[in-house]
Amino acid sequence: MKSKAKNSQASAPATNVFAGLNLANLPDVAAAPSPESPQSRWKMGRVILQRETAHRGGKTVIVIKDFASHLPLSVIETIAKRVRSACGCGGTVRDRRIEIQGDQPAKIRAVLETEGFDVGGVK
């Protein structure tokens, strides 16, 4: 059997490489807006809520329409996902409009106002 060679260097105590770092001038991360939040990048504008039942087999949907023209479709899809998860229901994005299944305008209004929209329409 071969014997393993022992490390000839003695283990020196670890030095703190961050000891000389000045942390006083760093920004507060908690105060900064979330990078995932669309309102940190754009003015959200005004949207309208509209209740529809036509051509839906008697089912009610709430349509969120009139998004600002400068908002890309990806932001509208992100907002649709947040509204769907808050309401616990399905929905879709069609022609820059969000269609949310069910009759929950109060929950939808609360989510949109949290996102930074001025909301008009159905109460």
N, C-alpha and C positions, 0 to 999 in steps of 0.2 A: 504494500500500500504506500501511496505517496502521501506525504504529510503536507498539509496546507501551510503556505507561507504566511506568517503573521505580519500585519501592517506595522511597519517600522516607525511610522509617525504617530505621535501621541495625539489624541483627540483634543484639539484646542477648543476653548469655550466659544460658542457662536457669538458673533458680533451683530449688533442691530444696525442694519444698513440704512434704516429709515430714521435714525436718531437725529441727524442733522437737517432733516426736511422741515420746512416752515409750512405749517398747515393753517395758519391764521388767515391767509388771503383767499382761501378756496370758497366758492359760492355754496350756499345752502341748497342741498339737493331737494329737501322736502318742500321748499317754497316754489320751486320751478314747476311749470305745467308739465303734465305727462306727455312724452313724445308721441304716444299713441293717440292722444286726444286730438281730433281734427280742429278744435277751436284754438289750439296753440299755433295753427298755421293760417287759418282763414277766418274772415268775418262770416258768420253763418247766415245771417239774413232772416227773412220772414218766410214761414211756410203756412199752408192752409190745410186744416183737417176737414174731410168730407165723408159723410156716411153714405154708403151705396148698398143697394140690394138688387138692382136691376141685372138681369142675365146671370144670376149667381144661384139659381135654385132656391131663392128665398133666404139665403144666408146673408148675414150682414158683414161687410168689411169696412174698415176705416182707411181712407186713401189720404196719404200725405203728399201734397203736390206743391208746385210753384217754388222749387228749390232755386237758389241763386244760380245764374248761368256760369259763374266762375268756379263752382264746386264740381270737381271731377266725379265721374260715376263711382270710382272706388270709395270716395268719402260717403256717398249716398248709400252704398252697399254696407259699409261699416256701421252707419247709423241704423240701417234696417236690421242688422244683426243684433245691435244693442236693444232696439225696441222689441224685437221678437223674443229675446231672452228675458227682458223685463216683464213682458206680458204673458210669457209662457204659452205662446201660440205660434202658428205658422204665418208666413207672409212671403212676399216676393217684391222684386224691383222690376218695373216695366216702364219704359219710356220716361226715365227720370222721375218716376212716381213710386212711392212705397205703398203696397197694399197689405194691410195687416188683417188677418182673419179675426172675427169676433167684434163685439161692440164694447171696447174698452178705451174710450177717448180720454178719460182722466189719467190713466196710466201712461198713455202715449204722450199726452201733453206734458206730463211731469218729466219724462225722459228727454223729450225734445228741448224743454226749457233748461234742463241740466246741461245739455250739449251746447247751449248758447243761442238757440233759435228764439225768435219772437213768433208765437203761435197764435193763429186766428182760426175761425171756423167753428166747428162743432164743440159744444161745451159739455 
